[in-house]
Amino acid sequence: MRSEGVALSQLPIVPRPAGAGGGETPSAAQLRQWFLWRLAPSSTAYHISGALRLEGVLDVSALWASFAALVERHESLRTVFRADAEGRVEQHIFAAMPIEAPLIDLGEVAEAEREGRMRERAQAICDLPFDLTQGPLLRVAVIRTGEKEHVLVVVMHHIVSDGWSMQIIVEEFVAQYRARLRGEAAALEPLPIQYADYAAWQRNWLEAGEKERQLSYWRGQLGAEHPVLQLPTDHPRKAEGGYRAGRYAVEAPARLIAALQRRAQAEEATLFMALLAGLQALLHRYAGESDIRVGVPIANRHRAETEGVVGFFVNTQVLRNVVEPRRSFSHLLRRTREAALGAQAHQDLPFEQLVEALQPDRNLGTNPLFQVMFNHQRQDRRALQDLPGLRLTELSLGDQGAQFELAVDSVEDSDGRLMVTFSYARELFDAATIERMAGHYMALLEALAERPDQAVGDVDLLGAAERGRLLEWGANDRRFSDVEPVHRLFERQARSHPEAVAVTFEGASLTYGELNARANRLAHRLIALGVKPDGLVGVAVERSLEMVVSLLAVLKAGGAYVPLDPDYPADRLAYMAQDSGIALLLTQARVKERLSFAAGLTTLELDRLDVDDQSDLDPSVAVHAESLAYVIYTSGSTGRPKAVMVRHEALGHFLLSMRERLEVARHDILVAVTSLSFDIAALELYLPLIAGARTIMASREDARDGRRLARLMEQSRATMLQCTPATWRLLRSSQWKGPPDLEFKGLCGGEALPADLARDLTSVGVVLWNMYGPTETTIWSAMGRVSGRVSLGSAIASTQLRVLDDDLSPTPIGVVGELHVAGVGLARGYLNRPAGSAERFVVDPFDDCGGRMYRTGDLARWSKDGELEFLGRIDDQVKVRGFRIELGEIEMQLLAQPGVREAVVTAQTGPAGPRLVGYVSASSGETLDSSSLRDRVRAALPDYMTPNAIVVLESLPLNANGKIDRKALPAAEFVSDSGYEAPQGEVEEALAAIWAEVLSVERVGRRDDFFDLGGHSLLASQVVALLASRHACEVSVRLLFESPALHECAAGLSPSWSTTAGSRCNRLARMDSLMSEFEV
């Protein structure tokens, strides 16, 4: 026929021979529905249900007869599905099939309770699972609530119906009911075909070459990478998926719809295309991704024979658009139009075959190829108004299972109204979140209609109220009027109580008066040496009283100190000294011997320096707010550290804010443990000194030994400690039992505070504060007292916290963005790095005075309660198999496991892409097994987030700042990706043989992945059926998704494994009993 120019698609669909009805092959769409049903037999996600309130005189017998006629007319409503012993699914069409037709009379129920009881019964009817192997797959019930009041409930399984079919059923039911009231037969044209005829024709047509033609288009359209759209959720995702559906509906204003239609016509597009473009923009703004793929169902009834047939014709297409935030909405709409037209010309390839061909990474909790569905329909319910003697209104029932995390349905009524319904996973999203999302969608549609030349990224999603709330949450306008440089604040305390102890180190102490006098004498010597405002002085001094003296002396002399921790590597210290350009170095003789600085650097050895001839009066050097207090080095992206210039105003204001917020008073005793080269050390040294309190300087050895640190805290009766999570864990693992009968303030920062550590510390009486702030904004910018859920808290005084997208627009509540910090705490910038300063310190678009804000590189979002949630570093995000992963989420799961004291996760490059490696250490007295630990984590996380390897260490390496040193972690060892490893044991060998047969491969290794070898959902069904028939092994198809590697799958089989199925008689009996339980 092809040689004669006749395409198979032009030929009519030939009905099957009369009497056919058993052993028909389902369509590809039905096969997927079968698989999804076997995966979750009790799910209601694919129930098509509806309810109508009928007011008037109802002829119940005519109603039942009308539905019986529908069942007789449409084979789909008489069809069931069963699998044979080899796992092949067939549809069986019965010549007749009675439908269950209960009449539920609630007339005796008290009137006040009747409505509630009716809804309960209606919901129960909708929620009752279907058995696809037995049927019927149409369920009808009538609930009587009054003499002339009834509720009609209709439920079908999607495998035999679709949205178009529902309209057919409505229209034909009305025709049947009207005819029966008149005592006539309904005048309906005979159906030219049945659904099974179409399924056979479609299969033959595709196999004749159409499949390859259309598949070629979709390969080019979707590419080789299939990113997973991960919308920000209010609650964690479940590894296995499976959610209940919630719904939020909004009617689009008529003015907006008219404007959208005009805009669409101007671009030679349709309203559907405009609505889809708006949704793609919304998903881009919420997920922060550019490559947006949305599932779109199409009726797939372009053949005239199919128009009046009830069946599962609908096909799902994946419409892709790359959203460029700097391009206009008109550009986006044109791209959407092109994709929609291309998809329309290639609409016949079943979605199931597209998935099978493209082989995206599979995960039980994630739909393949797309994660959000958009459906646009025209609905005409006028036929329902033609029922004699009845007035009908639609009744909204409760929720059912969610097919997707998010689905958006737009419905055009016959009168031109447009309703948009957001169906969402209730366990993931709060109702308020979806309501806000719907409002943002309308804002984007408004922009598309009225401002098509506006860039997508510039559209303001937020209304005035939401924008104001976000800015209010992030702002702290408290401004101190008495801000002075830190040494001046210290001098106040020295004058008011000179005899009070200021600082103690290893049993030696200095009072405020002694410390001030010693710092003054050294300061006068520095002034004589030429130190002046903004002059940089290096301080390479071991932890000691001299360290505190030298810092105050530099400040009093007007200079700015550059901390150089003697424990740092010599080449790093040399670089810092050279890069900063210091001309003067304060050090000690024993430290100087280890340094290798450039010649010509003036050096003062404090332990050999005599300054007794210098004045002990306070120097009167003038410094102003913008003068530098210190210049401190942080890690740089180039591999070289970069120096942050911190101003006096920023430091002084910060310390006053901390004194007020933490209520630091003269009775407080703070144990200082942090390296001077870590900026948070400034709080430990100066906060007590400006409040008249005492600092206990821990030695290097005390700070790194949990037992010694605990002893120091107990002996000193400390009331405050600030350290990183790693140091807090070190302290607690050393049996520190918490503060003894006194209020103890604990500050935790430098890294994210794990929830388990927070619970542990608060349980032993620590008044715990979670601290957040980059070096560039002066130590801490936000703080929050921990009383339950861990958050970043609120801004400190004169600080603004803003969560912004890439275009510096505020992200909506719940949406992830980059955290920006503005306010008095901002550093001057990076020393000698103007380009780096310009990149990170940017103009604040929210400050009318032209201020700056700092781009932190941290991901955060606002919760609905106004809490700021920290979500990790932007550069800590990795993509594995298309999924964007936050390593911190995996670390939290590891820390939640019994016996785990510390945990960190890294991504290491492997031959097949990034691989996740977890590093853990055990709690005191515990032993960890990496294999069992991985199994426990896998039970709580999706497969793509499960570490490929877990390495158990005695302790995690720490750097000088007390943070986990990721660079010092040992490399993990992996089994070769390419090497073949033979199956081991009877179960693995038998399973490998079945895989090889089903997948048509020569051999299967024990570490091979079922899906990597070409497996898909229907082949997984065959594997399960063969296991049952050959080995009497009953397992769920879920096992292959949860354990796709052969050795892992075999381990899951072992508990139910049988080497023989017994006699033939026993096997047949067992097969009969298992028939309805096959997971296929």
SEVO-910745 format. One line per 8 residues: number of its first residue (from 1); for each residue z, x, y of C-alpha. Coordinates in steps of 0.25 Angstrom, whole numbers, plus 5000, padded with zeros to 4 digits. Layout:
N
NUM	Z X Y  ...
This chain:
1080
1	5000 5000 5000  5003 5011 5010  4989 5017 5008  4984 5003 5012  4993 5003 5024  5002 4993 5019  5017 4996 5021  5028 4991 5012
9	5035 4985 5024  5023 4976 5026  5024 4969 5013  5033 4957 5011  5046 4958 5004  5044 4952 4990  5055 4943 4984  5061 4947 4971
17	5057 4939 4959  5064 4926 4957  5076 4927 4949  5079 4941 4953  5094 4943 4957  5100 4954 4949  5100 4969 4950  5094 4970 4964
25	5095 4983 4972  5103 4981 4985  5097 4986 4998  5102 4999 5004  5111 4992 5014  5117 4984 5002  5120 4996 4994  5128 5002 5006
33	5136 4989 5007  5139 4990 4993  5144 5004 4994  5152 5000 5006  5158 4988 4999  5162 4997 4987  5168 5007 4996  5177 4997 5002
41	5177 4984 4994  5187 4977 5002  5181 4980 5016  5176 4969 5025  5168 4978 5034  5155 4972 5028  5159 4958 5028  5150 4949 5037
49	5159 4937 5041  5160 4926 5051  5168 4914 5054  5164 4901 5061  5174 4890 5066  5168 4876 5063  5172 4865 5071  5167 4851 5067
57	5164 4844 5054  5160 4854 5043  5153 4850 5031  5159 4861 5021  5150 4857 5009  5138 4859 5018  5143 4872 5023  5145 4877 5008
65	5132 4872 5004  5125 4879 5016  5131 4893 5012  5128 4890 4997  5113 4888 5002  5114 4901 5009  5119 4908 4997  5107 4902 4989
73	5097 4906 4999  5101 4920 5001  5102 4930 4989  5111 4939 4997  5122 4929 4997  5121 4929 4982  5121 4944 4979  5131 4953 4973
81	5131 4968 4971  5135 4976 4959  5133 4990 4954  5129 4995 4940  5136 5006 4932  5127 5016 4939  5132 5012 4953  5118 5005 4957
89	5121 4992 4965  5113 4980 4963  5113 4966 4970  5114 4954 4961  5109 4941 4967  5115 4928 4961  5107 4915 4959  5118 4908 4965
97	5132 4912 4971  5142 4902 4975  5150 4906 4988  5165 4905 4989  5167 4893 4999  5181 4891 5002  5186 4880 5011  5199 4884 5017
105	5207 4873 5023  5218 4877 5033  5220 4862 5037  5234 4862 5032  5238 4875 5039  5246 4873 5052  5237 4872 5064  5244 4884 5071
113	5241 4893 5059  5227 4888 5056  5219 4897 5064  5226 4909 5059  5225 4905 5045  5211 4902 5046  5208 4916 5052  5216 4922 5041
121	5208 4915 5030  5195 4918 5037  5198 4933 5038  5202 4933 5023  5189 4927 5019  5182 4938 5028  5190 4949 5022  5189 4946 5008
129	5181 4957 5002  5167 4954 4995  5164 4958 4981  5150 4963 4981  5149 4963 4966  5153 4948 4965  5150 4941 4977  5148 4931 4984
137	5145 4940 4996  5146 4927 5006  5159 4921 5008  5161 4908 5015  5174 4900 5019  5177 4888 5027  5191 4887 5033  5195 4873 5037
145	5205 4873 5049  5204 4859 5053  5197 4846 5050  5185 4850 5058  5187 4865 5059  5183 4875 5050  5180 4890 5049  5168 4896 5041
153	5169 4910 5036  5157 4917 5031  5158 4931 5025  5147 4940 5019  5146 4954 5014  5136 4963 5022  5129 4967 5009  5122 4953 5009
161	5121 4950 5023  5120 4955 5038  5121 4950 5052  5107 4944 5051  5110 4937 5038  5122 4930 5045  5113 4924 5055  5104 4919 5043
169	5116 4913 5037  5121 4906 5049  5108 4900 5052  5105 4896 5037  5119 4890 5036  5117 4881 5048  5104 4876 5042  5110 4874 5029
177	5122 4867 5034  5114 4858 5043  5105 4854 5032  5116 4851 5023  5123 4842 5033  5110 4834 5034  5109 4834 5018  5096 4843 5019
185	5092 4857 5014  5091 4867 5024  5077 4871 5028  5077 4886 5026  5064 4894 5023  5065 4901 5010  5068 4916 5011  5057 4925 5008
193	5066 4935 5002  5080 4939 4998  5088 4951 5002  5086 4958 4988  5071 4957 4990  5072 4964 5004  5081 4975 4998  5071 4978 4987
201	5059 4978 4997  5067 4987 5006  5070 4997 4995  5056 4997 4991  5050 4999 5005  5060 5010 5009  5057 5017 4996  5042 5016 4999
209	5043 5026 5010  5050 5019 5021  5063 5025 5019  5058 5039 5021  5051 5035 5034  5063 5029 5040  5073 5039 5035  5064 5050 5042
217	5066 5043 5055  5082 5041 5053  5083 5056 5049  5077 5060 5062  5084 5050 5070  5098 5053 5064  5097 5068 5061  5105 5076 5051
225	5118 5075 5058  5126 5062 5058  5138 5063 5067  5149 5053 5065  5153 5045 5078  5168 5045 5079  5173 5036 5089  5187 5038 5094
233	5197 5029 5087  5211 5024 5090  5215 5027 5076  5211 5037 5066  5200 5035 5056  5202 5032 5042  5196 5042 5032  5190 5031 5024
241	5187 5021 5035  5188 5007 5033  5193 4999 5045  5195 4984 5049  5186 4979 5060  5190 4975 5074  5181 4968 5084  5180 4968 5099
249	5169 4959 5106  5164 4959 5120  5154 4951 5126  5144 4959 5135  5142 4953 5149  5129 4946 5150  5126 4954 5163  5127 4967 5155
257	5118 4961 5143  5107 4957 5153  5108 4971 5160  5107 4978 5146  5095 4970 5142  5088 4974 5155  5092 4988 5153  5087 4988 5139
265	5074 4981 5142  5071 4992 5153  5073 5003 5142  5064 4994 5132  5077 4993 5124  5085 4981 5119  5099 4976 5121  5103 4982 5107
273	5098 4995 5112  5106 4995 5125  5119 4990 5117  5117 5002 5107  5115 5012 5118  5128 5008 5125  5135 5009 5112  5130 5023 5109
281	5135 5027 5123  5148 5021 5120  5149 5028 5107  5145 5041 5114  5156 5039 5124  5167 5036 5114  5163 5046 5103  5158 5058 5112
289	5146 5059 5103  5132 5060 5108  5125 5057 5094  5128 5042 5092  5124 5034 5080  5126 5019 5079  5123 5010 5067  5114 4998 5071
297	5111 4987 5060  5098 4981 5060  5094 4968 5054  5083 4975 5046  5075 4961 5045  5062 4965 5050  5055 4959 5038  5052 4944 5040
305	5057 4941 5026  5071 4946 5029  5074 4937 5041  5081 4926 5034  5087 4933 5022  5102 4935 5021  5105 4950 5017  5109 4964 5021
313	5097 4968 5029  5104 4975 5040  5101 4990 5041  5109 5000 5049  5103 5010 5058  5109 5022 5065  5104 5023 5079  5107 5036 5085
321	5108 5040 5100  5112 5053 5106  5120 5049 5118  5118 5059 5130  5129 5056 5140  5122 5062 5152  5109 5053 5149  5107 5039 5154
329	5110 5026 5147  5095 5023 5148  5092 5036 5140  5102 5032 5130  5096 5018 5129  5082 5024 5127  5088 5032 5116  5094 5020 5109
337	5081 5013 5110  5073 5024 5104  5083 5025 5092  5084 5009 5090  5069 5008 5090  5067 5020 5080  5078 5014 5071  5071 5000 5072
345	5058 5007 5066  5066 5013 5055  5076 5002 5052  5073 5000 5037  5080 5012 5031  5093 5007 5026  5105 5014 5032  5110 5017 5018
353	5098 5025 5015  5099 5032 5029  5113 5036 5025  5109 5041 5012  5098 5049 5017  5105 5056 5029  5118 5058 5021  5128 5059 5032
361	5142 5064 5029  5150 5052 5023  5164 5048 5025  5170 5035 5021  5176 5032 5035  5163 5034 5042  5150 5026 5042  5138 5036 5039
369	5128 5039 5051  5134 5030 5061  5148 5025 5064  5146 5014 5074  5138 5001 5072  5130 4993 5083  5125 4980 5080  5117 4971 5090
377	5114 4957 5085  5108 4944 5091  5116 4932 5086  5113 4918 5086  5124 4908 5081  5117 4896 5087  5114 4891 5073  5129 4889 5071
385	5129 4878 5082  5119 4870 5074  5130 4866 5063  5131 4851 5064  5145 4846 5068  5151 4860 5069  5155 4869 5081  5155 4883 5077
393	5162 4895 5083  5163 4909 5078  5176 4914 5073  5180 4928 5074  5188 4933 5062  5197 4945 5060  5191 4959 5057  5185 4965 5045
401	5182 4979 5040  5175 4988 5050  5161 4993 5046  5162 5004 5056  5172 5010 5066  5164 5003 5077  5153 4993 5077  5147 4986 5089
409	5140 4973 5088  5133 4966 5099  5128 4952 5097  5119 4944 5106  5121 4929 5106  5109 4919 5108  5114 4917 5122  5113 4931 5126
417	5128 4935 5125  5131 4949 5119  5144 4951 5111  5148 4965 5108  5158 4967 5097  5165 4980 5093  5169 4981 5079  5178 4992 5076
425	5188 4998 5066  5201 4993 5070  5209 5004 5063  5201 5014 5072  5200 5007 5085  5210 4999 5094  5205 4986 5099  5207 4991 5113
433	5198 5003 5111  5187 4994 5106  5188 4985 5118  5187 4997 5127  5175 5002 5120  5168 4989 5122  5171 4990 5137  5165 5004 5137
441	5153 4999 5129  5151 4988 5140  5152 4999 5151  5141 5007 5144  5132 4995 5142  5134 4992 5157  5130 5006 5161  5117 5005 5152
449	5113 4992 5158  5117 4995 5173  5116 5010 5174  5106 5015 5164  5104 5029 5171  5119 5032 5170  5123 5043 5160  5129 5038 5147
457	5141 5048 5149  5143 5043 5164  5146 5028 5160  5160 5025 5164  5166 5018 5152  5179 5015 5158  5183 5004 5167  5192 5006 5178
465	5204 5002 5171  5202 5011 5159  5198 5023 5168  5210 5021 5176  5219 5021 5164  5213 5034 5158  5215 5041 5171  5229 5036 5173
473	5233 5040 5159  5228 5054 5161  5234 5056 5175  5248 5061 5179  5248 5062 5194  5263 5067 5195  5262 5079 5205  5274 5088 5208
481	5276 5092 5222  5285 5104 5220  5275 5112 5212  5277 5127 5213  5273 5139 5205  5281 5141 5193  5288 5153 5198  5293 5145 5210
489	5298 5134 5201  5305 5144 5193  5311 5151 5205  5317 5137 5209  5325 5137 5196  5329 5151 5198  5335 5148 5211  5342 5136 5207
497	5349 5141 5194  5347 5156 5193  5358 5158 5182  5351 5148 5172  5344 5155 5160  5329 5154 5162  5323 5162 5150  5328 5168 5137
505	5321 5177 5127  5328 5182 5115  5342 5181 5120  5339 5187 5134  5339 5177 5146  5335 5177 5161  5341 5167 5170  5333 5160 5181
513	5338 5170 5191  5335 5182 5182  5321 5178 5178  5318 5175 5193  5323 5188 5198  5316 5196 5187  5303 5189 5189  5304 5191 5204
521	5305 5206 5203  5293 5207 5194  5285 5198 5203  5288 5207 5215  5283 5219 5207  5270 5211 5203  5268 5207 5218  5269 5222 5221
529	5258 5225 5211  5249 5215 5218  5251 5202 5210  5247 5191 5219  5243 5176 5217  5232 5174 5206  5234 5189 5202  5234 5189 5187
537	5245 5197 5179  5245 5198 5164  5258 5196 5157  5258 5202 5143  5273 5201 5140  5280 5197 5127  5289 5185 5126  5301 5190 5134
545	5309 5187 5147  5300 5197 5154  5288 5188 5151  5294 5177 5159  5298 5186 5170  5284 5192 5171  5277 5178 5171  5286 5173 5183
553	5284 5187 5190  5269 5185 5190  5270 5171 5195  5280 5175 5206  5271 5187 5210  5260 5176 5213  5252 5181 5201  5247 5174 5188
561	5250 5179 5175  5241 5180 5163  5249 5179 5150  5245 5189 5139  5253 5187 5126  5255 5200 5120  5253 5194 5106  5239 5191 5109
569	5228 5201 5104  5226 5213 5112  5211 5211 5115  5214 5196 5119  5225 5201 5129  5215 5212 5134  5205 5202 5137  5214 5193 5144
577	5219 5204 5153  5205 5208 5156  5199 5194 5158  5211 5190 5167  5210 5203 5176  5225 5205 5176  5228 5217 5184  5243 5217 5180
585	5250 5215 5167  5264 5213 5164  5268 5217 5150  5278 5224 5142  5278 5239 5136  5277 5234 5122  5266 5224 5125  5258 5234 5133
593	5256 5243 5121  5249 5232 5114  5239 5228 5126  5226 5234 5128  5222 5230 5142  5213 5237 5151  5217 5249 5159  5221 5248 5173
601	5229 5235 5171  5243 5236 5178  5254 5234 5168  5269 5231 5170  5278 5233 5158  5289 5223 5161  5299 5230 5151  5297 5243 5159
609	5296 5237 5173  5307 5239 5183  5307 5229 5194  5321 5229 5198  5316 5234 5212  5309 5221 5214  5314 5209 5222  5320 5198 5214
617	5317 5188 5224  5306 5177 5222  5292 5183 5227  5286 5174 5238  5272 5175 5233  5264 5163 5237  5256 5156 5226  5249 5142 5227
625	5245 5131 5218  5232 5137 5214  5238 5151 5211  5237 5156 5197  5250 5156 5189  5244 5161 5176  5231 5164 5169  5231 5161 5154
633	5221 5163 5143  5216 5153 5133  5206 5153 5122  5192 5152 5127  5180 5146 5120  5172 5159 5121  5183 5167 5113  5189 5173 5125
641	5201 5168 5131  5200 5162 5145  5211 5162 5156  5216 5149 5163  5221 5151 5177  5233 5142 5179  5238 5139 5193  5252 5138 5199
649	5251 5124 5203  5247 5120 5189  5258 5127 5182  5269 5123 5192  5265 5108 5191  5264 5109 5176  5278 5114 5175  5284 5104 5184
657	5277 5093 5176  5283 5099 5163  5297 5100 5169  5296 5085 5173  5290 5079 5161  5298 5087 5151  5311 5086 5159  5314 5100 5158
665	5328 5104 5164  5337 5116 5165  5343 5113 5152  5330 5115 5144  5327 5127 5136  5313 5129 5132  5309 5139 5121  5296 5146 5125
673	5287 5150 5113  5273 5150 5118  5265 5163 5121  5263 5166 5135  5248 5166 5134  5249 5151 5130  5250 5143 5143  5260 5134 5138
681	5270 5145 5138  5271 5143 5153  5278 5130 5151  5288 5137 5142  5291 5148 5152  5291 5140 5165  5295 5126 5163  5309 5130 5160
689	5309 5139 5171  5305 5129 5182  5316 5119 5176  5328 5128 5175  5327 5128 5160  5327 5139 5150  5316 5146 5142  5319 5152 5129
697	5308 5162 5126  5305 5163 5111  5300 5176 5106  5287 5178 5100  5294 5178 5086  5302 5166 5089  5290 5158 5094  5282 5161 5081
705	5293 5159 5071  5298 5144 5069  5312 5148 5064  5315 5157 5075  5309 5148 5085  5318 5136 5080  5330 5146 5080  5327 5149 5095
713	5326 5135 5099  5339 5131 5092  5347 5143 5098  5342 5141 5112  5344 5126 5111  5330 5124 5116  5326 5111 5123  5311 5113 5124
721	5299 5120 5116  5285 5120 5119  5275 5125 5108  5262 5122 5100  5262 5113 5088  5261 5125 5079  5274 5131 5084  5281 5117 5083
729	5277 5117 5069  5282 5131 5067  5295 5127 5073  5297 5114 5064  5293 5121 5051  5304 5131 5054  5314 5120 5052  5317 5118 5067
737	5324 5105 5067  5322 5101 5081  5331 5101 5093  5346 5100 5091  5351 5088 5099  5344 5091 5112  5332 5086 5118  5321 5095 5115
745	5307 5095 5122  5295 5100 5113  5282 5102 5119  5270 5104 5110  5256 5108 5114  5245 5118 5113  5239 5111 5101  5239 5096 5097
753	5252 5091 5093  5251 5085 5079  5258 5072 5076  5266 5076 5065  5272 5088 5073  5275 5078 5084  5282 5069 5074  5290 5081 5068
761	5295 5086 5082  5299 5073 5087  5306 5070 5074  5316 5082 5077  5319 5078 5091  5309 5085 5099  5305 5078 5112  5290 5082 5110
769	5279 5083 5120  5265 5085 5117  5258 5094 5127  5244 5096 5131  5236 5104 5140  5226 5116 5141  5229 5129 5147  5219 5125 5158
777	5228 5114 5163  5241 5122 5163  5249 5121 5150  5250 5106 5148  5243 5094 5154  5248 5082 5146  5261 5080 5138  5267 5068 5130
785	5280 5066 5124  5278 5063 5109  5284 5051 5104  5274 5046 5094  5259 5048 5095  5255 5062 5100  5247 5062 5112  5244 5071 5124
793	5253 5063 5133  5251 5062 5148  5247 5071 5159  5257 5080 5165  5259 5079 5180  5247 5080 5189  5237 5080 5177  5226 5071 5173
801	5221 5070 5159  5207 5065 5157  5199 5062 5144  5184 5063 5148  5171 5063 5141  5160 5073 5142  5156 5067 5155  5170 5067 5161
809	5172 5052 5160  5185 5047 5155  5184 5043 5140  5189 5029 5136  5203 5027 5130  5202 5032 5116  5189 5040 5118  5190 5055 5116
817	5186 5065 5127  5190 5078 5133  5203 5079 5140  5202 5084 5154  5214 5088 5162  5215 5088 5178  5227 5090 5187  5236 5101 5193
825	5237 5108 5180  5222 5113 5180  5221 5128 5179  5212 5135 5190  5202 5138 5179  5198 5150 5170  5200 5164 5175  5186 5170 5177
833	5179 5159 5170  5173 5150 5181  5163 5144 5171  5174 5140 5161  5183 5135 5172  5171 5126 5177  5169 5121 5163  5183 5117 5160
841	5189 5114 5174  5180 5103 5179  5179 5093 5191  5188 5081 5189  5180 5069 5191  5192 5061 5193  5198 5069 5204  5193 5065 5218
849	5199 5078 5223  5189 5087 5215  5200 5092 5205  5197 5098 5191  5200 5094 5177  5200 5103 5164  5192 5100 5152  5202 5103 5141
857	5192 5102 5129  5202 5093 5122  5199 5080 5116  5208 5068 5120  5208 5053 5122  5217 5042 5128  5223 5032 5119  5224 5018 5123
865	5239 5020 5126  5236 5031 5136  5239 5043 5127  5231 5055 5127  5227 5060 5113  5222 5074 5110  5211 5075 5100  5208 5090 5100
873	5199 5100 5106  5184 5097 5108  5181 5110 5102  5190 5107 5090  5181 5095 5086  5172 5098 5074  5161 5090 5067  5161 5089 5052
881	5150 5081 5045  5147 5073 5058  5161 5070 5061  5168 5074 5074  5182 5079 5069  5195 5083 5077  5202 5094 5069  5215 5089 5074
889	5214 5076 5067  5213 5084 5054  5224 5093 5057  5233 5081 5060  5230 5076 5046  5234 5089 5040  5247 5090 5047  5250 5076 5042
897	5250 5081 5028  5264 5084 5022  5267 5098 5022  5257 5103 5032  5264 5110 5044  5252 5115 5052  5237 5111 5051  5224 5115 5058
905	5210 5112 5055  5197 5120 5059  5182 5118 5057  5175 5129 5050  5160 5131 5048  5155 5129 5034  5141 5129 5029  5141 5114 5029
913	5147 5113 5043  5161 5113 5049  5172 5112 5038  5186 5108 5041  5198 5118 5037  5212 5114 5038  5223 5124 5039  5238 5120 5036
921	5251 5126 5034  5263 5120 5026  5276 5115 5031  5288 5123 5027  5290 5122 5012  5277 5114 5009  5265 5119 5001  5251 5114 5005
929	5239 5112 4996  5226 5112 5003  5219 5104 4993  5229 5092 4993  5231 5093 5008  5216 5091 5010  5216 5079 5001  5227 5073 5009
937	5220 5075 5022  5207 5070 5016  5214 5057 5013  5217 5055 5028  5205 5061 5034  5190 5058 5033  5182 5067 5024  5176 5074 5036
945	5189 5078 5042  5195 5083 5029  5197 5098 5030  5187 5105 5020  5198 5115 5017  5213 5117 5020  5220 5130 5021  5235 5131 5019
953	5241 5142 5028  5255 5147 5029  5255 5144 5043  5244 5142 5053  5241 5154 5063  5246 5153 5077  5241 5160 5089  5250 5165 5100
961	5250 5152 5107  5256 5145 5095  5243 5137 5092  5236 5138 5078  5226 5149 5078  5214 5143 5072  5207 5157 5073  5217 5163 5063
969	5215 5152 5052  5209 5158 5040  5195 5153 5035  5195 5142 5025  5188 5145 5012  5178 5134 5007  5171 5132 4994  5156 5136 4996
977	5148 5124 5001  5135 5129 4993  5141 5134 4980  5141 5124 4968  5154 5122 4961  5153 5115 4947  5161 5102 4945  5174 5105 4938
985	5180 5096 4927  5175 5083 4921  5177 5074 4933  5169 5083 4942  5158 5085 4932  5156 5071 4929  5156 5067 4944  5146 5078 4947
993	5137 5073 4936  5137 5059 4942  5135 5065 4956  5123 5073 4951  5117 5060 4945  5119 5051 4957  5115 5061 4967  5104 5067 4959
1001	5108 5081 4961  5108 5092 4950  5123 5096 4951  5135 5093 4959  5146 5103 4962  5161 5100 4963  5161 5102 4978  5148 5095 4981
1009	5149 5083 4990  5143 5069 4985  5137 5066 4999  5132 5080 5002  5124 5079 4989  5117 5066 4993  5127 5056 4990  5129 5043 4997
1017	5137 5030 4996  5128 5023 4985  5127 5036 4977  5142 5036 4978  5143 5022 4972  5134 5027 4960  5144 5038 4958  5156 5029 4957
1025	5149 5019 4948  5145 5031 4938  5159 5036 4938  5164 5022 4934  5153 5020 4923  5153 5034 4917  5168 5038 4919  5175 5025 4921
1033	5180 5031 4934  5183 5021 4945  5182 5027 4959  5179 5022 4973  5166 5027 4980  5176 5031 4991  5179 5043 4982  5165 5049 4985
1041	5167 5048 5000  5181 5053 5000  5178 5065 4990  5164 5068 4991  5165 5082 4984  5164 5081 4969  5177 5088 4966  5184 5079 4976
1049	5178 5067 4970  5181 5071 4956  5195 5073 4960  5196 5059 4965  5189 5054 4952  5199 5061 4942  5210 5050 4942  5201 5039 4937
1057	5192 5048 4929  5189 5044 4914  5181 5054 4905  5176 5042 4897  5173 5028 4899  5177 5024 4885  5169 5015 4876  5156 5008 4881
1065	5164 4995 4881  5175 5000 4889  5166 5006 4899  5159 4993 4901  5172 4985 4902  5176 4996 4912  5163 4995 4920  5164 4980 4921
1073	5178 4980 4926  5174 4991 4936  5161 4984 4941  5167 4978 4953  5175 4991 4957  5164 5001 4957  5164 5009 4970  5149 5009 4972
